[in-house]
Amino acid sequence: MDTLLNRYDGELGHKTAAIILIDDSQLKFNERIGLVLSEPSENTPLGDLSNAEALIYDDDGGSRYMINISTRGYVGFRDDRMIFGFVITGNRAKQGA
């Protein structure tokens, strides 16, 4: 599944994309999804920081809860810029990589 978010000249604020996960009862290993920021403007040189990876833990025990993953913050330029960030909310325990 490809999801593309476009940002146009003068557009501010954050963008959100939905990623649909289909739950099943099959025992599997943890899975990964790739995130790519492409075609940055000349004021946001990213170098090798344009790719990210999100890990999806397979915890087939118990009930399922939806979590919110979204970016927040002002995207500046040069030394005053935010490259990427996550806010994860919910009252369940979080697992880090």
N, C-alpha and C positions, 0 to 999 in steps of 0.2 A: 504494500500500500504506500503510495507516495502522497504526501501532504505538503503543499507549497504555500507559504505566506509571503505576500508581496508588501514591500514598504515603498511608498512613493515620495518624491521630493516634498519636503515640508511637513510630512506626516509625523506626528509625535505619539507617544503612548506605547503601551505594550500590545502584543499580538498573542492570540491563543489558538492552538490547534488541538483538535480532539484526536486521541489515539484510542481506538477501540480494542480492548482485550477480551478475548472470548475464553471464558473459564470452562474447564472440563475436569473430569476426574482422573485423567491419565497422569501417571507419575512421570515427570520429566525433570531435566536439569534446569537450572536458572537460564533465562534467555536475555538477550541484549537487543536494543534498538539503537540505531545510529542517528545522530542529529548533525546537520551540516548547515553552516551559515555561508552562503555563496554570494558572490558579486558585492563585496563591501565597497563603500564609497572610498574616495581617496583620503578622507579624513579619519577613516577607521581601518588602518592597516592591521590585519589579524595574524599574518604569518601562519604558524602551525596551530593557532588557537581557534580555527574555524570549525573544527570537528569535535564532537562530544559523543559519549556513549552512555546510555541509561541501562541499568541492570534491572531485570524483572525477576524477583525471587519467586520460585515455585513453592508455595507453602500450602499444599492442598488439604491440610488439616483445618477443620473449623469453618466458620462462616466467612464470607467475603465482605470487605469494606472498600469503598471507593476513596481514593485520595486525590487531592488537587496538586498538580505540578504546573507551575507557571512562572514566568519571569516577571520581575518587578524592578523598577528603577529607571533613572534618566540615562540615556545613552549619549554620552558626550563625545569628545574627540581628543586626539593626541593623548597626553598623560592623564587627562580627566575623562576617562571613559569606562563604562561597565561592559565587560565582554559577555558574561553569561552568569546567571544565577538561578537558583531554585528556592521556592518556598514550599515546604511540605507540611501540610496541616493534618490534624486528626488526633484522636486520643489513643490510638494503638501504638505499640512499640515500633520504632523504625529500625531498619537494618542498614548498616553502612557497608561499603565495599572494602 
